[in-house]
């Protein structure tokens, strides 16, 4: 929630008065997606032919899949290489790892993640519902995107 200072005409007394704004409702009404495509406006590319929609979805999906593949390989190489270096350093005696402390810290992190996940559940459910509705309304473009994404990962 947020507080905003009222204008001079809205002052009832000499005190500073504030109105309460519900930022969650503001975000729902003024979300960037709604500004670009309109709220409940139906399919975003309904004025195009089915073939054009499939091509648009396929091209964007291929680009996303290609980038996902490249970034995934880079991330896997970085994590695997770092782990390998740590194992070599540990085996050679350069570093000592306190595995009990690591286990304790991992358990602590799991508990914190579980608490945060329980708090975030309503927002996640709303996002899933909105995404499902978007996919239903734009099934042709979504299908093209999925196909292009799979081709992008394969290339």
N, C-alpha and C positions, 0 to 999 in steps of 0.2 A: 504494500500500500504506500501511497505517497501523499504528502500534504502540499497544497498549493495555496498561496496567498490570494485572497479574493480581491477584486478590484475595489476602488474607492466607493463606487455606487452600491456595492453589496455589503458594506460595513454597517452593522447594526449599532455599534458603539465605537468608542475610541480605541478599544482593544483590537489587537490584530486577531482577525478571525480567519480560520482555515476551513477548507472543504476537503473531504477525504475522497481521493480518486482510487478506484479499484483498477490497478494496473493489469491484472489478469484479463479483465473484460476489455480494457483498452487494447491490449495486445491481440486479443481475438478479433476485434473489429478492425484494427489497423495493421494486421499482419501484412508483410510485403507481398505474400502470395496473393492475398485478396486484392491488393492495390493493382497488381499486374494483370491478373486474370479475372477478377471480379468474384464476389462471394456467391456461391451456388449458381454460377453462370453456366453450368453444364460442361460438356466437353470443350476443351480449350482450342481445339483445332477442327471443330465440326464443319467449318466452311470449306475445308480442303477435302479432296477425294480420298478414298480409302487407301489407294496406292501411295499418295503423297504422305498420308499419315504414317504408313508403315515405313516409308523411306526416312521420314523425319525421325521417327523413333529408332530405327535401325542405325542411322548415322550417329545420333547422340549416344545410343547404347554402345556402339563399337568404340567410340572415343572414351567413354567411361570405362569400359572393360580393358582397353589397351593401357590406360593410365593406371588402373587398378593392378594390372599384371606387373607393370614396371615398378610401381611403388612397393608392391608386395614382395617382389624379388629383392629389392634394395633393403627393405626392412628385415626380411629373413636373413639376408647375408650379414647385415649389421648385428643382429641379435645372435646368430649362430657364431659369427667370428668373435664377438665379445665373450661369449660363453666359452669358446675354445681357448681363447687367450687366458681367461681366468683359470680354467682347468690346468693348463700348462704351467702357469705361475704357481698354482697351489701345489701341483705335483713336484715342481722343482724346489719348493721351499721358500719362494719369494714372498708368499702371503700365507696367512693362517686364517681359515674361515671358521667362525664360531657358529656351527650348525644349529645348536640349541637356540641361540639368539635369533638366527634367521627364521627358524620355525615359529618362535614366539612372535616375531614381527609379522610374519605371514598370517598367523591366526588373528592378530590384532587388526590387520588390514581387512581380512575377511569379514570380521564383525562390523567394522565401519561401513564396508560396502553393502552388507545386508541391511543395516539401518537406513542408509541412503536410498537403497532400492525400494524399501517399503514406503518411504516418504515420497518418492518420485512416481509411484505406481499410477496415480490418477492422471498425471500429465502424459505418461507413456500410453495409457489406454486411450486418451483423447487423440494423441498423435496417430495411433494405430487405426482408430476409427476414421479419422480424416484421410489417412493414406488409402485405406480400403475404399472409401467413397470416391476418391480421386481416380483410383485404378479402375473402378467400375464404370465411371463416366468416360474414361479415356482408354478403353480396352484395346483399341486398335493401335494407338501410339504406344501403350504399355507393352503390348505383345512385340511390336517392332523393337522397342528398347531392350527387352529381355533377350531377343534373338541377337541383336547387335552386340549386346554386352557379352554374351557367350562367345560370339565370334571374335570380339576384341581380346578376351582372355586367351583364346586359343591361338591367336596370331603372335 
